[in-house]
């Protein structure tokens, strides 16, 4: 096999959902946007539905339509971007529920899809999506007359438990929603970990389902093995890859593996990342190129068939730190050329 193997442990995914669900007394949904954080939204959502998830969240209507075909008619699918111009047919055809973000979206939805379910997103200080306070004051009466399913917001700093923004947003959310009689949702993974004050009626875990920070107790979900295409001996002083970016300081054995930035392996990993053969670390040498990466296997004493970049020895957050980014980007960058394998009992 000439492409990398991306193994997805659906048992671990399900265990992470159950663990996060057990931390609350409310309902637990699931965020499966960006094609299930790069792992395949249909397979991820189907397994979570088996565990009991009944409400799923995507970013855009196109994602929701794909998910509806995978899940069938019963689960509720919510669209964070709301009701965009031209979305009416997709929302109606796939029975998607837009989370409306503005007066304009509210008007568009009520005019083009009267009687179609919707939710409301409120901006509590993140300044990204949702009704601002003044707009909500103006539109709340109209929105509430049409029975929104949910009032939601999103925390900006939930992965930092001591950050003052958390309690500030909680207070604003309560001021905007207390007494309205509509179910509420504020928390994704980080908010769940902040405790019961943040849980309300529904939580929406995302990254924690897939084994990422800030849910440090999560089981790892992803393994990435890259096949070795060729091995070669280098003499001391020889160079490897574009720009002669690495020079051998001793006689070395170099493995060229199939994978590169076209597969979501960031160029920032060049000369910094570590692959593994079992428990043995093997440093990436030279630059990450479009399709190929070179790895120093001198100390292995054998030529491996594959090397592991994500696995027991190195999770998504550890690799993200090496690249100077976050686990979300590592996961959602994983390319389409990998053979995706389900690993579940």
C-alpha positions as CSV (number, residue, x, y, z in Angstrom):
1,X,0.0,0.0,0.0
2,X,1.5,3.3,-1.1
3,X,-0.8,5.6,0.9
4,X,-0.8,6.2,4.7
5,X,-3.3,4.3,6.9
6,X,-5.4,6.4,9.2
7,X,-7.0,4.1,11.7
8,X,-10.0,5.5,13.6
9,X,-10.8,3.8,16.9
10,X,-14.6,4.1,17.1
11,X,-14.7,2.3,20.4
12,X,-12.4,5.0,21.9
13,X,-14.6,7.7,20.3
14,X,-17.7,6.2,21.9
15,X,-15.9,5.9,25.3
16,X,-15.0,9.6,25.1
17,X,-18.6,10.6,24.4
18,X,-19.8,8.4,27.3
19,X,-17.2,9.9,29.7
20,X,-18.2,13.5,28.8
21,X,-21.9,12.6,29.0
22,X,-21.3,11.2,32.5
23,X,-20.0,14.5,33.7
24,X,-23.3,16.3,33.3
25,X,-26.9,15.8,34.3
26,X,-28.2,17.2,30.9
27,X,-28.3,15.9,27.4
28,X,-25.0,15.5,25.4
29,X,-24.9,16.1,21.7
30,X,-21.9,15.9,19.3
31,X,-20.1,18.3,17.0
32,X,-19.1,16.5,13.8
33,X,-18.3,19.5,11.5
34,X,-15.3,19.5,9.2
35,X,-16.2,16.0,8.2
36,X,-16.1,14.7,11.7
37,X,-12.9,16.7,12.5
38,X,-11.3,15.0,9.5
39,X,-12.2,11.4,10.4
40,X,-15.4,11.1,8.4
41,X,-18.6,12.5,9.7
42,X,-20.9,9.6,8.6
43,X,-18.9,6.9,10.4
44,X,-18.4,9.1,13.5
45,X,-22.0,10.2,13.7
46,X,-23.4,6.7,13.2
47,X,-21.3,5.4,16.0
48,X,-22.3,8.2,18.3
49,X,-25.9,7.7,17.5
50,X,-25.5,4.1,18.6
51,X,-24.3,5.4,21.9
52,X,-27.3,7.7,22.4
53,X,-26.4,11.0,20.8
54,X,-29.5,12.5,19.2
55,X,-28.4,16.0,18.3
56,X,-25.5,16.7,16.0
57,X,-23.9,20.0,14.9
58,X,-22.2,20.9,11.7
59,X,-20.8,24.2,10.3
60,X,-22.7,24.6,7.0
61,X,-25.8,23.2,5.3
62,X,-23.8,21.2,2.8
63,X,-22.2,19.2,5.7
64,X,-25.7,18.7,7.2
65,X,-27.1,17.2,4.0
66,X,-24.3,14.6,3.9
67,X,-24.9,13.8,7.5
68,X,-28.7,13.4,7.0
69,X,-28.1,10.8,4.3
70,X,-25.9,8.9,6.8
71,X,-28.1,9.1,9.8
72,X,-31.6,8.8,8.4
73,X,-34.6,11.0,9.5
74,X,-34.6,10.8,13.2
75,X,-31.6,12.7,14.7
76,X,-31.6,16.4,14.8
77,X,-28.9,18.2,12.8
78,X,-28.0,21.8,13.6
79,X,-26.2,24.2,11.3
80,X,-23.9,26.7,13.1
81,X,-23.7,29.1,10.1
82,X,-27.5,29.6,10.3
83,X,-29.7,30.3,7.3
84,X,-27.4,31.7,4.6
85,X,-28.7,33.1,1.3
86,X,-29.6,30.1,-1.0
87,X,-29.7,27.6,1.9
88,X,-33.5,27.2,2.0
89,X,-33.7,24.2,-0.3
90,X,-30.9,22.3,1.5
91,X,-32.3,23.1,5.0
92,X,-35.8,22.0,4.0
93,X,-34.8,19.0,1.9
94,X,-32.5,17.5,4.6
95,X,-34.6,18.7,7.6
96,X,-31.7,20.7,9.0
97,X,-32.1,23.2,11.8
98,X,-30.3,26.5,11.3
99,X,-28.9,28.3,14.3
100,X,-29.8,31.8,13.3
101,X,-27.2,34.5,14.0
102,X,-28.7,37.8,13.1
103,X,-31.9,39.8,12.4
104,X,-31.2,39.3,8.7
105,X,-31.1,35.5,9.1
106,X,-34.2,35.5,11.3
107,X,-36.1,37.5,8.7
108,X,-34.8,35.3,5.8
109,X,-35.8,32.1,7.7
110,X,-39.3,33.2,8.7
111,X,-40.0,34.4,5.2
112,X,-38.6,31.6,3.1
113,X,-39.3,28.6,5.4
114,X,-42.3,29.5,7.6
115,X,-42.9,26.8,10.3
116,X,-39.4,25.3,9.8
117,X,-37.6,24.6,13.1
118,X,-34.7,26.9,14.1
119,X,-32.4,27.8,17.0
120,X,-30.8,31.0,18.0
121,X,-27.1,31.8,18.6
122,X,-26.2,34.7,20.9
123,X,-23.0,36.6,21.1
124,X,-21.8,36.7,24.7
125,X,-18.5,38.4,24.0
126,X,-16.6,36.2,21.5
127,X,-17.6,38.6,18.7
128,X,-17.8,35.8,16.1
129,X,-21.3,34.5,15.5
130,X,-24.7,35.3,17.1
131,X,-27.1,38.1,17.9
132,X,-25.4,40.9,19.8
133,X,-27.2,42.3,22.8
134,X,-28.9,45.2,21.1
135,X,-30.1,43.1,18.2
136,X,-31.4,40.4,20.5
137,X,-33.3,43.0,22.4
138,X,-35.0,44.1,19.2
139,X,-35.6,40.6,17.8
140,X,-36.3,38.4,20.8
141,X,-40.0,39.0,20.8
142,X,-40.4,38.0,17.2
143,X,-38.0,35.0,17.6
144,X,-39.7,33.7,20.7
145,X,-43.2,34.0,19.1
146,X,-42.0,31.3,16.6
147,X,-40.7,28.9,19.3
148,X,-37.0,28.5,18.8
149,X,-35.7,25.0,19.8
150,X,-32.6,26.3,21.5
151,X,-30.8,29.4,22.7
152,X,-27.0,28.9,22.5
153,X,-23.7,30.7,22.8
154,X,-20.0,29.7,22.7
155,X,-17.2,30.1,25.2
156,X,-14.0,31.8,23.9
157,X,-11.6,30.6,26.6
158,X,-13.0,27.4,28.1
159,X,-9.8,25.6,27.6
160,X,-8.3,28.0,30.3
161,X,-10.4,27.2,33.4
162,X,-9.2,30.2,35.4
163,X,-9.7,32.7,32.6
164,X,-12.1,35.5,33.6
165,X,-13.8,35.4,30.3
166,X,-15.6,32.2,31.3
167,X,-17.6,33.7,34.2
168,X,-18.1,36.9,32.2
169,X,-19.7,35.0,29.3
170,X,-21.8,32.8,31.7
171,X,-23.2,36.0,33.3
172,X,-24.0,37.6,29.9
173,X,-25.6,34.4,28.7
174,X,-27.8,34.2,31.8
175,X,-28.8,37.8,31.4
176,X,-29.8,37.3,27.8
177,X,-31.7,34.0,28.4
178,X,-33.0,33.7,32.0
179,X,-36.7,33.4,32.2
180,X,-37.4,32.9,28.5
181,X,-38.5,29.3,28.9
182,X,-36.3,28.0,26.0
183,X,-33.8,25.2,26.4
184,X,-30.2,26.5,26.5
185,X,-26.7,25.3,25.5
186,X,-23.4,27.0,26.2
187,X,-20.7,24.4,26.5
188,X,-18.5,22.4,24.2
189,X,-15.8,20.2,25.6
190,X,-14.0,22.9,27.6
191,X,-17.3,24.1,29.1
192,X,-18.3,20.6,30.2
193,X,-15.0,20.5,32.2
194,X,-15.8,23.9,33.9
195,X,-18.6,22.3,35.8
196,X,-22.4,22.3,36.3
197,X,-22.9,26.0,36.1
198,X,-22.0,25.9,32.4
199,X,-24.0,22.8,31.4
200,X,-27.6,24.1,31.1
201,X,-29.8,21.7,29.0
202,X,-27.4,20.4,26.3
203,X,-23.7,20.2,25.9
204,X,-22.0,20.0,22.5
205,X,-18.6,18.3,22.8
206,X,-16.3,18.4,19.8
207,X,-12.5,18.0,20.1
208,X,-12.8,15.9,23.3
209,X,-14.6,13.2,21.4
210,X,-11.6,12.9,19.1
211,X,-9.0,12.6,21.8
212,X,-7.9,16.2,22.0
213,X,-7.2,18.9,24.6
214,X,-8.6,20.1,26.9
215,X,-10.1,16.6,27.7
216,X,-6.8,15.2,28.9
217,X,-8.5,12.0,30.1
218,X,-9.7,11.2,26.6
219,X,-8.8,8.0,24.9
220,X,-6.7,8.4,21.7
221,X,-8.9,7.9,18.7
222,X,-6.4,8.3,15.7
223,X,-3.4,6.4,14.5
224,X,-1.5,7.4,11.4
225,X,1.0,5.0,9.8
226,X,3.0,6.0,6.8
227,X,4.5,3.4,4.4
228,X,8.2,3.4,3.7
229,X,8.8,3.8,0.0
230,X,12.6,3.5,0.0
231,X,15.7,3.3,2.3
232,X,19.2,4.4,1.5
233,X,22.6,4.8,3.1
234,X,24.2,8.2,3.4
235,X,27.8,8.9,4.1
236,X,28.8,11.6,6.6
237,X,28.4,15.0,5.0
238,X,25.7,14.0,2.5
239,X,22.5,16.0,2.4
240,X,18.8,15.2,2.2
241,X,15.9,16.9,0.5
242,X,15.0,20.4,-0.8
243,X,17.4,23.1,0.1
244,X,20.0,20.6,1.5
245,X,18.1,21.3,4.7
246,X,19.7,18.4,6.6
247,X,23.3,17.1,6.5
248,X,24.4,13.8,7.9
249,X,26.9,14.1,10.8
250,X,27.6,10.3,10.7
251,X,27.0,7.4,8.3
252,X,23.2,7.3,8.3
253,X,20.3,5.2,7.1
254,X,17.4,7.3,5.7
255,X,13.8,6.1,5.1
256,X,11.6,8.0,2.6
257,X,7.9,7.7,3.7
258,X,4.8,8.4,1.6
259,X,3.2,11.5,2.9
260,X,3.6,15.3,2.9
261,X,1.9,18.6,3.1
262,X,-0.6,17.5,0.5
263,X,-1.8,15.0,3.2
264,X,-2.0,17.7,5.9
265,X,1.4,17.1,7.4
266,X,2.4,20.7,8.0
267,X,5.7,22.0,6.7
268,X,6.3,23.4,10.1
269,X,7.1,19.8,11.1
270,X,10.3,20.0,9.0
271,X,13.3,19.0,11.0
272,X,11.3,18.9,14.2
273,X,8.9,16.0,14.2
274,X,9.5,12.5,15.4
275,X,8.2,9.3,13.9
276,X,8.0,6.0,15.8
277,X,8.7,2.4,15.1
278,X,7.1,0.8,18.1
279,X,8.5,2.7,21.0
280,X,11.7,3.7,19.2
281,X,11.8,7.4,18.1
282,X,13.0,8.2,14.6
283,X,13.6,11.9,13.8
284,X,12.2,13.6,10.7
285,X,15.1,15.1,8.8
286,X,15.0,17.7,6.0
287,X,11.9,19.4,4.8
288,X,8.4,18.1,4.6
289,X,7.6,18.1,0.8
290,X,4.3,17.7,-1.0
291,X,4.3,13.9,-1.0
292,X,7.4,12.6,0.8
293,X,9.1,12.9,4.2
294,X,12.6,11.6,5.1
295,X,13.3,10.0,8.4
296,X,16.5,9.0,10.1
297,X,16.3,5.2,10.9
298,X,20.0,4.7,11.6
299,X,19.4,3.6,15.2
300,X,16.7,1.1,14.3
301,X,19.1,-1.4,12.8
302,X,16.3,-2.6,10.4
303,X,14.3,-1.2,7.5
304,X,10.6,-0.8,8.6
305,X,7.6,-1.3,6.4
306,X,6.0,1.7,7.9
307,X,6.5,4.4,10.5
308,X,4.0,5.9,12.9
309,X,3.4,9.6,13.3
310,X,0.2,9.5,15.4
311,X,-0.2,6.6,17.9
312,X,0.4,5.5,21.4
313,X,3.7,7.3,21.6
314,X,2.5,10.6,20.2
315,X,-1.0,12.0,20.1
316,X,-2.5,14.9,18.2
317,X,-1.8,17.5,20.8
318,X,1.9,16.4,21.2
319,X,2.3,16.6,17.4
320,X,0.5,20.0,17.3
321,X,2.9,21.4,19.8
322,X,5.9,20.4,17.6
323,X,4.2,22.3,14.7
324,X,3.3,25.3,16.8
325,X,-0.4,24.8,16.4
326,X,-3.4,23.0,18.0
327,X,-4.8,19.5,17.8
328,X,-7.8,20.8,15.9
329,X,-5.6,21.8,13.0
330,X,-3.7,18.5,13.0
331,X,-6.9,16.5,12.8
332,X,-8.9,18.6,10.3
333,X,-5.8,18.9,8.0
334,X,-5.5,15.1,7.5
335,X,-5.8,14.6,3.8
336,X,-8.1,12.6,1.5
337,X,-5.3,10.2,0.3
338,X,-5.1,8.2,3.5
339,X,-6.8,4.9,3.6
340,X,-9.2,5.3,6.5
341,X,-9.7,2.2,8.6
342,X,-12.2,1.6,11.4
343,X,-10.8,-0.1,14.5
344,X,-13.6,-1.2,16.8
345,X,-14.7,-4.3,18.5
